[in-house]
Amino acid sequence: MRSTLSLIHRLLNWLLALSVAILIIPVLLQIFSRYVGFIPRYIWTEEMARFCFIWMIMLGAMIGVREGTHFDVDLLPDLSPRLNAVLRSVMHLAVLALALIFVYYGYQFTAEAITGERTSELADLPLWYIFVAWPLAGLVWVLFAAEKLLPEWRHAPPPDHPRRASSL
């Protein structure tokens, strides 16, 4: 299971880098078209930049849940190991609850876009391509929250992640 989740994590990192690279194209077209006369002013570039940005945020949130950098905030001092495990479990359950909300409502939102055949105004892109980011993020959060929650309940150390290990 961990090897599959590690593969998903690597794929998400690759997709995040790809989305940043793709985001650069419409943004550069917008900037250059303002100052250079031979490049036409494409209005669809703003919409495409927005869509790439949405996917970039959702991919980053998925990665952040796996690495424990998105929802994990240290507010309480170090307590006993058992109490720390309980608090981490509560945090992971809260992430799981939020993930299930994203899956449920994101699916409904995406299904409405598919059945209504809604498209974006400028690029004429089916909107479900963008809306599917929410339920997909929720599903990935469920997997990653379960990965962190199960060791807490088994009293085993949580899985090590590169970013966490390097900060210790």
C-alpha positions in Angstrom: 0.0 0.0 0.0 2.8 2.4 0.9 4.6 1.8 -2.4 1.4 2.6 -4.3 0.9 5.8 -2.2 4.5 6.7 -2.8 4.0 6.3 -6.6 0.9 8.5 -6.4 2.9 11.1 -4.4 5.7 11.1 -7.1 3.1 11.4 -9.8 1.4 14.3 -8.1 4.8 16.1 -7.7 5.4 15.6 -11.4 1.9 16.9 -12.3 2.4 19.9 -10.1 5.7 20.8 -11.9 3.9 20.3 -15.2 1.0 22.5 -14.2 3.5 25.3 -13.2 5.2 24.9 -16.6 1.9 25.0 -18.4 0.8 28.1 -16.4 3.8 30.0 -17.6 2.7 29.9 -21.3 -0.7 31.8 -21.0 0.8 34.2 -18.5 3.7 35.0 -20.7 1.4 35.4 -23.7 -0.7 37.9 -21.7 2.3 39.9 -20.6 4.0 40.0 -24.0 0.8 40.9 -25.9 0.5 44.0 -23.8 3.9 45.3 -24.9 4.6 43.8 -28.3 2.5 44.7 -31.2 3.0 41.5 -33.3 1.5 39.2 -30.7 -2.3 39.4 -30.7 -4.1 39.9 -27.4 -5.7 36.5 -26.7 -8.5 36.7 -24.2 -8.6 33.0 -23.5 -5.2 33.1 -21.9 -6.6 34.6 -18.7 -9.1 31.8 -18.4 -6.5 29.1 -19.1 -4.2 30.7 -16.5 -7.0 30.6 -14.0 -7.7 26.9 -14.7 -4.1 25.9 -14.5 -3.8 27.8 -11.2 -6.8 25.9 -9.8 -5.2 22.6 -10.7 -1.9 23.8 -9.3 -3.5 24.6 -5.9 -5.4 21.3 -5.7 -2.3 19.3 -6.6 -0.3 21.2 -4.0 -2.9 20.5 -1.4 -2.8 16.8 -2.2 1.0 16.8 -1.8 0.7 18.9 1.4 -1.6 16.3 3.0 0.9 13.5 2.3 3.9 15.4 3.5 2.1 16.8 6.6 2.7 20.4 5.6 -0.7 21.6 4.6 -3.1 20.9 7.5 -0.5 20.2 10.2 -0.1 23.1 12.5 1.8 22.8 15.8 -0.2 24.8 18.3 0.1 22.6 21.4 3.3 21.9 23.3 4.8 18.4 23.4 2.6 16.3 25.7 2.8 12.6 26.6 3.3 10.3 23.6 -0.2 8.8 24.1 -1.8 12.2 24.2 0.2 13.4 21.2 -1.0 10.3 19.3 -4.6 11.1 20.2 -4.3 14.7 19.0 -2.7 13.6 15.8 -5.5 11.1 15.3 -8.1 13.9 15.8 -6.2 16.0 13.3 -6.2 13.2 10.7 -9.9 12.5 11.3 -10.6 16.2 10.7 -8.7 16.0 7.4 -10.6 12.8 6.6 -13.9 14.5 7.3 -12.9 17.5 5.0 -11.8 15.1 2.3 -15.2 13.3 2.4 -16.9 16.6 2.0 -14.8 17.4 -1.0 -15.5 14.0 -2.5 -19.3 14.3 -2.0 -19.9 17.8 -3.0 -17.2 17.9 -5.6 -18.8 14.8 -7.3 -22.1 16.6 -7.4 -20.6 19.7 -8.7 -18.7 17.8 -11.4 -21.7 15.7 -12.4 -23.8 18.9 -12.9 -21.1 20.2 -15.2 -21.1 17.0 -17.2 -24.8 16.5 -17.5 -25.4 20.2 -18.3 -22.6 20.1 -20.9 -21.2 23.3 -19.4 -18.2 24.8 -21.1 -16.0 27.8 -20.3 -16.9 31.0 -22.1 -13.7 31.8 -23.8 -11.8 28.6 -24.4 -14.9 26.5 -24.9 -13.4 23.9 -22.6 -15.7 21.5 -20.8 -15.9 22.7 -17.2 -15.8 19.3 -15.7 -12.1 19.2 -16.6 -11.6 21.8 -14.0 -14.3 20.8 -11.5 -13.0 17.2 -11.2 -10.0 18.6 -9.3 -12.2 18.8 -6.1 -13.4 15.2 -5.8 -10.1 13.9 -7.0 -8.3 15.9 -4.3 -10.8 14.6 -1.7 -10.1 11.0 -2.8 -6.4 11.4 -2.6 -6.7 13.1 0.8 -8.7 10.1 2.0 -5.9 7.8 1.0 -3.2 10.0 2.5 -5.2 10.6 5.8 -5.8 6.9 6.1 -2.0 6.3 5.6 -1.3 8.5 8.5 -4.2 7.5 10.7 -3.7 3.7 10.6 -0.2 3.8 12.2 -1.5 6.1 14.9 -4.1 3.5 15.9 -1.5 0.7 15.7 0.9 2.7 17.9 3.5 2.6 15.2 5.4 5.6 14.1 3.8 7.5 11.2 5.4 7.0 7.8 8.5 9.1 7.2 8.3 11.7 4.4 11.3 13.4 2.9 10.3 16.9 3.9 9.6 15.9 7.5 12.8 13.8 7.9 15.0 16.7 6.6 13.5 19.2 9.1 14.3 17.0 12.1 
